[in-house]
């Protein structure tokens, strides 16, 4: 996929998400890896959602349009907020595992 499109185009679009969901479905049907498929689909969905909060946004409707979409409120990546969000997310994950 990397050679086909830029980072925030196909792999971060609804079409790309549909591809991941189809792949997940096929993995469950053929290999019974339901937990992995749920994690893959959830992770891809949340990653695209998170990228909508960056200054660049993402080409959500690629390949139908090259328009960039982003939220009204964005965060600076590689800034001070990003590591804080990562720590909070990791904490929630760890608490959830207890």
C-alpha angles and dihedrals in degrees: 000000000000093000092049101054144006119270098264100038123068096003090052099042133096088250090054090048088052088053090053091047091050091049090049091051091050091049090054093046096048104030106019093232096147096155092051092048092050090049092048094050094043092047093049092047094048092045092055090046091050091049089056086067093058124094091250097045118189141275092254096174097041127169091028093056136005091219116132117230125201139157122264089245114051136177129222111248115226087023130118095272096058097064089046091054090048092053092048091048092048089049092052090048093050093047089050090056093058 
